[in-house]
Amino acid sequence: MDLGVWLIPVAAMLAAGLFAGFAAGLFGIGGGFVVVPALFLVLPLLGGDKQHLAHVAIGTSLATIVGTSLRSVQAHARRGAVDFDILRSWAPWIVLGVGAGVLVADRVDGTILALIFGTGVAVMAIHFLVPILADRRIASEMPGGYARASIAGSLGAFSSLLGIGGGTIAIIVMTLCGKSIHRSIATAAGIGAIIAVPGTIGFIAIGLGEPDLPVGTLGYVNIPAALAIMATSMLTAPLGVAAAHRLSPPLLRRSFGVYLLFVGATMIRNALMG
């Protein structure tokens, strides 16, 4: 492929990485809400069959979340904000859920996968636009036993289907259980890494051998796109962390909510129109 063909895709992916990294640090998310829509626009420029577009976008997004989340966790941990006990106790169930989500994704048509993403993003927008749960508490400690297994497993499955780090859901659960918003955001960044590693491996595995994939794709993960996005997202993730610890972000939350609503509506519209 001509080098010139890569200029626009790489520039777009570098820009998406800047936004995704800052959002990841600020909101405790993996950045998939930013990365997946960007990849839907960029990947067609790299060729391949459009029926694989949703799978490659989601698989590549999970790959980028590995670096972005680890960078966010590192920055939050320096401030003593990460609850590693939660990460250790939730990790096995999250990984099992991710495995289930990848198996479902392997059997779902790309159009349906895009609809799932669009609907999921639109629902998540409600949390940022109308944070009605922000100051509520239903428990004084995190759930254990079957409740923990079901919540963590569902979180892993849902996140792997959407190509996100699951931070929004994790933050809701932790704040409802008495954790501060800053500690919840910091810990959610770690949950993103736990989701992204097995999710990336899974999407590579289920995509191996598929014909007509975009240039540079291994399984359902586009390597050049993942590297370009991570290169800039890891630079801006600490800036988002610093903003999360210094600022009261209601305006940013609402702005991000509007963005999510727009992305969700656009993805649903495009999926329905083919």
N, C-alpha and C positions, 0 to 999 in steps of 0.2 A: 504493500500500500504506500502511495506517495506520502512523503513526510508532511507535505502541506495539508493533507487531509486530517492530520492529527492536531493541527494548531487550534482550531475552534473547540474540539472536544476537550483537549487538555486544559485550555484556558477556562472553559466552563467548569470543569471538574475542580480545578484549583480554587476558583471562586466559591463553588459550593462547599468545599472543604473549610474555607475561612468562616463561613456562616455556620456550618454544622458544628465546628469545634467550639465556637463561642456559645452557641445554643446548648451544646452538651455540658459545658462547664457551668453555665448560668442556671439551667433548669434540671440538671441531673439526668438528662436523656442521652441516648447514644448518638443522636444526629440523623437517624434514619428518616425522620419526617422531612428533613431537608434534602438528604442524599437521594432517596428513591425517586422523587419527582424530577430532580435534576438528571438522573440517569435515564429516565423515560424520554427526556428530550435529546440527550446526547448519544445514547447507544445506537439509535438508528443510523447515525452518521458513520458507524463502524461496520455496517453491513449485517448480514445474518437474517434469519427468518423472524418476522415480527411475533410469531406465536411463542417465542422464547423470551421476549422482551421483559415481561413481568418477573419471570424466574431469575434472569440474569441481574435485573435491577435490585431485587431483594437479596439475592446471594451476595452481590458485590457490596451492598449496603452493610450487611452483617460483617463482611471482612473489614470495612473501614471502621466499624464500631470497636473492633478489637483495640486498635491503636488509640482512638479517641478516648474511649472509656478508661483505659489504663493510664493515659496521661492525666485525665481528670481526677482519677482516684489518687494518683501520686500527689497532685496539687492539693486536694482536700485533706489527704492524710498528713501532710506537713502542718496543717492547722488543727490536727487532732479531731477531725469531724467524722471520720469513717467508723461505723460500727462493724468491726470485722466478725464479731460473734454472729450477727445476723447473716452475713455473707457465708460463713462456714455452715451454718445450720440450714440455710435455704438452698445452697448450691446443688446438692444431689437431686432434689426435686425439680429444680429449674432445668437441670441438664436432661432429666427424663422427659420433661415437658417439651423441651426443644426438639428432642428426638422424635416425639410424636408429631410435632408441628411440621418437621421436615418431611416425614412420611406422608402426611396429608398433602403438603405442597407438591409432592411428586405425582400425586394423583389428581391434581386440580388443574383445569384448563387456565391458560394465561389470562384470559378475559375475566374469569371468575376470581383469580388471584388479585387482579387490579381492582375489582369491585370490593373485595374484602379489605384491601388497603385503603381505598377511598372512604369506605364506610367507617373503618376503624379510626382513621384520622379525623373524620368529622365528629365522631363521638368524643375523641380525646380533646377536641377543641373546646368542648363544654367546660372541661376542668379549668382551662386557662381563661375563658371568657366569663364564666360564672362559678368562681371557686367556692361553692356553697359548703363544701366540706372542709375548707381551710382551717376553721377554728373549732371544729367539732372533735370530740373524743368519745370513743365507744369502749375503750379498754385502756388499762394502764401498762400493758405489756404486749409484746408481739404474740400472735397465735402459735400454738404448738400442735403436735400430734397430727390428726387427720386434717385439721383446718389448715395448718401450715403446708402440708403435702399438696392439698387440693389447690390452694391459692398459688403457691410457688410453681406447681406443675402447669396450671392454667396460664400463668404469666409467661412461662417459657414457651408454651405452645403458641399462644397468641402473638408473642413478639417475633418468633421465628417465621410465622406466616406473613407478618408485615415488614420484616426486615428492620426492626427497631430494637432499641436496648431495653424497652420495658420500664423506663424510668418514671413515666407519668403514673402508671398503675402502682408501682412500688412506693412512690411518694404518698399517694392517697392512702394506701394501707398503713404505712408507717406513721403518718400524722394522725390518722384515726386512732392509732394505738399509743398515742402520747409522745411520739418522737418530735423533736423540734424540726421546723422546716429546713434549717441548714444541715442538721444531721441526716435528715431524710434524703436531701438532694445529694449529699456526699456519698451516702451508702448506696443510693440508686445508681450512681456512676459505676460502682463495683458490680452491681447486678448486671449492668450492660455488658461488661466483659465476660461474665459467666455465661450469658446468653449467646454472645457473638462467637466465641471460640468453637463450641460444638456446632452452632448453626452454620458457620462458614464451612467447616469440614463436611457437614451433611449436604449442603448445596453443591459443593464440589463433587461429592460422591454420586448424587442423583443425576448430575448433568454430564458425567463422563460418557463419551460415546455419542452424545446427541449431535446430529449434523446441523450445518448452517448456523453456527453461533457467531456473534460479533468477533472481529479480529482481537486476538489477545486474551480470549476467554478460556479458562480452565474449569471444566465442569460448568456450573452456572455462576462462576465468579470471574469478572473481567479484571485481570491483574493490573494493566496500566491504569485503569480508572481507579481501582482501589488504592494504588500507590500514590496517585496524584492527589486524591482527596485526603488521604492520611497525612501527606506531606504538609498541607496547610492547616488541617484541622488540629493537628497536634501542637501547632504554634499558637492557635487562638484559644484552645481549651483552657489553659491557665488564666487567660484574660477573663473568660466567662466565670471561672471560679472566683477570681478576685472581685468581680462585680457582684456575684451572688452573696459574698460575705460582707460587702461594704454598702450595698444599695438596697432600698426597698423597691422591689420590682413590679408593682401593680400595673404600671403603664406597659412595661415590657411584656408582662404576662398576657395582657389583653391584645397587644399587637401580635404576639405570637399566636394567640387563639384565632384572630382574624385570618392570619396566614394559613393556619391549619384548616380552617373552614373553607377557604378558597381552594386549597390543594385538594381537600377531600371531594368537594363538589366537582372540580375539574377532572379528577381521576374517575369518578363515577360517570360523568358525562362522556368522557373519552372511551371508557370501557363499553358503555351501552351503545355508542355510535360505531364501535369497532375501529 
